[in-house]
Amino acid sequence: MCLGAIYWARLDALYYAGTRADAAHGGFDDSSLYEQFALPLDARRLRSTHMLADAGAGPFEAWLRQPGRVPY
């Protein structure tokens, strides 16, 4: 599971065995991801373009209107 999704899910705890170093040793080095996240969007290797700005908030607005939602 993506670490971002784990934080969004607001889990109480995370249990894991392999570390970032273990993953890197096995050929799954994600250190470049952490380096990229620290950069401004316009400096990242993967070009990001914000589109449909007017529509982007729609799903969140719909969520806020749900009477049975659990506040995030």
C-alpha positions, 0 to 999 in steps of 0.5 A: 500500500502506498505510504500516502494512502496509509496516512490518509486512511488514518491507521492507528499503527503500521507494521512492517518487516522490510526497511527502505534499505532492505528494499534497495538491496533487493533492487527496489530503491525508492530513494529517488522518490523521496528526493523528488517529493522534496523538490518544487513541482516544476523541478521534478523529473515527472512533469505535472500539469494542473488541469480542470481546476474548476472540476477538481474540487467537485468530488471533495464538495460532494463528499462534504455534502454526505450526511453520514460521512466520517470527518477526515 
